[in-house]
């Protein structure tokens, strides 16, 4: 990742974190996940809670530290990989089969 991307991600985390401890926890867990991604002795059930300001409002969210939830979080809310195209904004029902932890729903 290039420096502008790191800074963009940092500002994104600062913007969505409802409290300062959540910001530091999110940054720390993101780095921990990327460093230990290849470690075979991971506890996939190890979760961390965050209070975040998301587009739908302030909410509590739990992310598993080593199961890819943090990457999915960034794909969904930072990079907006699953944002609906403008022509689909009028759709009233979306069925998401295989939604992992349901973050994109």
ChimeraX commands (.cxc) that place a marker at each C-alpha (Angstrom):
marker #1 position 0.00,0.00,0.00 radius 0.5
marker #1 position 1.29,3.46,-0.84 radius 0.5
marker #1 position 1.64,6.33,1.63 radius 0.5
marker #1 position -1.48,8.21,0.38 radius 0.5
marker #1 position -3.50,5.02,0.94 radius 0.5
marker #1 position -2.15,4.66,4.48 radius 0.5
marker #1 position -3.05,8.26,5.26 radius 0.5
marker #1 position -6.48,7.89,3.68 radius 0.5
marker #1 position -7.15,4.78,5.78 radius 0.5
marker #1 position -5.92,6.57,8.90 radius 0.5
marker #1 position -8.25,9.53,8.31 radius 0.5
marker #1 position -11.10,7.13,7.54 radius 0.5
marker #1 position -10.57,5.40,10.90 radius 0.5
marker #1 position -10.46,8.76,12.69 radius 0.5
marker #1 position -13.69,9.87,10.99 radius 0.5
marker #1 position -15.75,6.77,11.80 radius 0.5
marker #1 position -14.49,6.10,15.33 radius 0.5
marker #1 position -17.05,7.28,17.85 radius 0.5
marker #1 position -14.47,7.42,20.65 radius 0.5
marker #1 position -10.69,7.86,20.76 radius 0.5
marker #1 position -10.06,4.38,22.25 radius 0.5
marker #1 position -11.99,2.83,19.34 radius 0.5
marker #1 position -9.75,4.67,16.87 radius 0.5
marker #1 position -6.55,3.37,18.49 radius 0.5
marker #1 position -7.99,-0.13,18.87 radius 0.5
marker #1 position -9.00,-0.21,15.19 radius 0.5
marker #1 position -5.57,0.97,14.01 radius 0.5
marker #1 position -3.76,-1.46,16.31 radius 0.5
marker #1 position -5.92,-4.47,15.35 radius 0.5
marker #1 position -5.59,-3.64,11.64 radius 0.5
marker #1 position -1.81,-3.67,11.91 radius 0.5
marker #1 position -1.86,-6.78,14.09 radius 0.5
marker #1 position -4.02,-8.58,11.52 radius 0.5
marker #1 position -1.71,-7.68,8.63 radius 0.5
marker #1 position 1.44,-8.68,10.53 radius 0.5
marker #1 position 0.07,-12.00,11.83 radius 0.5
marker #1 position -1.97,-12.96,8.75 radius 0.5
marker #1 position 0.32,-15.91,7.98 radius 0.5
marker #1 position 0.60,-17.12,11.58 radius 0.5
marker #1 position -0.89,-20.60,11.92 radius 0.5
marker #1 position -1.61,-20.30,15.67 radius 0.5
marker #1 position -4.44,-17.77,15.42 radius 0.5
marker #1 position -7.47,-17.66,17.64 radius 0.5
marker #1 position -10.17,-17.02,15.03 radius 0.5
marker #1 position -12.80,-16.45,17.70 radius 0.5
marker #1 position -10.79,-13.58,19.26 radius 0.5
marker #1 position -13.10,-10.56,18.83 radius 0.5
marker #1 position -12.77,-6.85,19.50 radius 0.5
marker #1 position -15.70,-4.48,19.94 radius 0.5
marker #1 position -15.84,-0.96,18.47 radius 0.5
marker #1 position -18.28,1.94,18.63 radius 0.5
marker #1 position -18.34,3.46,15.15 radius 0.5
marker #1 position -20.07,6.27,13.30 radius 0.5
marker #1 position -21.30,4.46,10.19 radius 0.5
marker #1 position -23.55,5.87,7.45 radius 0.5
marker #1 position -26.65,4.47,9.21 radius 0.5
marker #1 position -25.64,6.03,12.55 radius 0.5
marker #1 position -23.51,5.21,15.57 radius 0.5
marker #1 position -23.38,1.49,16.23 radius 0.5
marker #1 position -21.46,-1.15,18.15 radius 0.5
marker #1 position -19.69,-3.71,16.00 radius 0.5
marker #1 position -17.67,-6.82,16.81 radius 0.5
marker #1 position -14.87,-7.86,14.45 radius 0.5
marker #1 position -12.94,-11.10,14.69 radius 0.5
marker #1 position -9.28,-10.13,14.78 radius 0.5
marker #1 position -7.87,-12.92,12.60 radius 0.5
marker #1 position -10.74,-14.23,10.49 radius 0.5
marker #1 position -10.72,-11.52,7.81 radius 0.5
marker #1 position -13.45,-9.35,9.36 radius 0.5
marker #1 position -11.13,-6.34,9.46 radius 0.5
marker #1 position -10.36,-6.67,5.73 radius 0.5
marker #1 position -14.09,-7.07,4.99 radius 0.5
marker #1 position -14.79,-3.97,7.10 radius 0.5
marker #1 position -12.36,-1.88,5.00 radius 0.5
marker #1 position -13.71,-3.33,1.73 radius 0.5
marker #1 position -17.25,-2.39,2.73 radius 0.5
marker #1 position -16.90,1.01,4.39 radius 0.5
marker #1 position -13.56,2.47,3.26 radius 0.5
marker #1 position -13.18,1.27,-0.33 radius 0.5
marker #1 position -16.98,0.88,-0.77 radius 0.5
marker #1 position -16.51,-2.23,-2.94 radius 0.5
marker #1 position -20.16,-3.23,-2.40 radius 0.5
marker #1 position -21.83,0.16,-2.94 radius 0.5
marker #1 position -24.87,-0.01,-5.17 radius 0.5
marker #1 position -24.63,1.58,-8.61 radius 0.5
marker #1 position -26.82,4.66,-9.03 radius 0.5
marker #1 position -29.27,2.83,-11.30 radius 0.5
marker #1 position -29.99,0.29,-8.51 radius 0.5
marker #1 position -30.77,2.83,-5.76 radius 0.5
marker #1 position -34.54,2.31,-6.27 radius 0.5
marker #1 position -34.40,-1.46,-5.59 radius 0.5
marker #1 position -36.44,-2.33,-2.50 radius 0.5
marker #1 position -35.24,-5.92,-1.88 radius 0.5
marker #1 position -31.75,-7.36,-2.11 radius 0.5
marker #1 position -31.00,-10.99,-1.29 radius 0.5
marker #1 position -27.40,-11.56,-0.21 radius 0.5
marker #1 position -26.69,-15.30,-0.13 radius 0.5
marker #1 position -23.44,-16.26,1.53 radius 0.5
marker #1 position -23.10,-12.95,3.37 radius 0.5
marker #1 position -20.22,-14.07,5.67 radius 0.5
marker #1 position -20.95,-12.05,8.85 radius 0.5
marker #1 position -23.56,-9.85,7.14 radius 0.5
marker #1 position -21.51,-6.62,7.19 radius 0.5
marker #1 position -22.39,-5.59,3.63 radius 0.5
marker #1 position -26.10,-6.10,4.19 radius 0.5
marker link #1:1,2 radius 0.2
marker link #1:2,3 radius 0.2
marker link #1:3,4 radius 0.2
marker link #1:4,5 radius 0.2
marker link #1:5,6 radius 0.2
marker link #1:6,7 radius 0.2
marker link #1:7,8 radius 0.2
marker link #1:8,9 radius 0.2
marker link #1:9,10 radius 0.2
marker link #1:10,11 radius 0.2
marker link #1:11,12 radius 0.2
marker link #1:12,13 radius 0.2
marker link #1:13,14 radius 0.2
marker link #1:14,15 radius 0.2
marker link #1:15,16 radius 0.2
marker link #1:16,17 radius 0.2
marker link #1:17,18 radius 0.2
marker link #1:18,19 radius 0.2
marker link #1:19,20 radius 0.2
marker link #1:20,21 radius 0.2
marker link #1:21,22 radius 0.2
marker link #1:22,23 radius 0.2
marker link #1:23,24 radius 0.2
marker link #1:24,25 radius 0.2
marker link #1:25,26 radius 0.2
marker link #1:26,27 radius 0.2
marker link #1:27,28 radius 0.2
marker link #1:28,29 radius 0.2
marker link #1:29,30 radius 0.2
marker link #1:30,31 radius 0.2
marker link #1:31,32 radius 0.2
marker link #1:32,33 radius 0.2
marker link #1:33,34 radius 0.2
marker link #1:34,35 radius 0.2
marker link #1:35,36 radius 0.2
marker link #1:36,37 radius 0.2
marker link #1:37,38 radius 0.2
marker link #1:38,39 radius 0.2
marker link #1:39,40 radius 0.2
marker link #1:40,41 radius 0.2
marker link #1:41,42 radius 0.2
marker link #1:42,43 radius 0.2
marker link #1:43,44 radius 0.2
marker link #1:44,45 radius 0.2
marker link #1:45,46 radius 0.2
marker link #1:46,47 radius 0.2
marker link #1:47,48 radius 0.2
marker link #1:48,49 radius 0.2
marker link #1:49,50 radius 0.2
marker link #1:50,51 radius 0.2
marker link #1:51,52 radius 0.2
marker link #1:52,53 radius 0.2
marker link #1:53,54 radius 0.2
marker link #1:54,55 radius 0.2
marker link #1:55,56 radius 0.2
marker link #1:56,57 radius 0.2
marker link #1:57,58 radius 0.2
marker link #1:58,59 radius 0.2
marker link #1:59,60 radius 0.2
marker link #1:60,61 radius 0.2
marker link #1:61,62 radius 0.2
marker link #1:62,63 radius 0.2
marker link #1:63,64 radius 0.2
marker link #1:64,65 radius 0.2
marker link #1:65,66 radius 0.2
marker link #1:66,67 radius 0.2
marker link #1:67,68 radius 0.2
marker link #1:68,69 radius 0.2
marker link #1:69,70 radius 0.2
marker link #1:70,71 radius 0.2
marker link #1:71,72 radius 0.2
marker link #1:72,73 radius 0.2
marker link #1:73,74 radius 0.2
marker link #1:74,75 radius 0.2
marker link #1:75,76 radius 0.2
marker link #1:76,77 radius 0.2
marker link #1:77,78 radius 0.2
marker link #1:78,79 radius 0.2
marker link #1:79,80 radius 0.2
marker link #1:80,81 radius 0.2
marker link #1:81,82 radius 0.2
marker link #1:82,83 radius 0.2
marker link #1:83,84 radius 0.2
marker link #1:84,85 radius 0.2
marker link #1:85,86 radius 0.2
marker link #1:86,87 radius 0.2
marker link #1:87,88 radius 0.2
marker link #1:88,89 radius 0.2
marker link #1:89,90 radius 0.2
marker link #1:90,91 radius 0.2
marker link #1:91,92 radius 0.2
marker link #1:92,93 radius 0.2
marker link #1:93,94 radius 0.2
marker link #1:94,95 radius 0.2
marker link #1:95,96 radius 0.2
marker link #1:96,97 radius 0.2
marker link #1:97,98 radius 0.2
marker link #1:98,99 radius 0.2
marker link #1:99,100 radius 0.2
marker link #1:100,101 radius 0.2
marker link #1:101,102 radius 0.2
marker link #1:102,103 radius 0.2
marker link #1:103,104 radius 0.2
marker link #1:104,105 radius 0.2
view
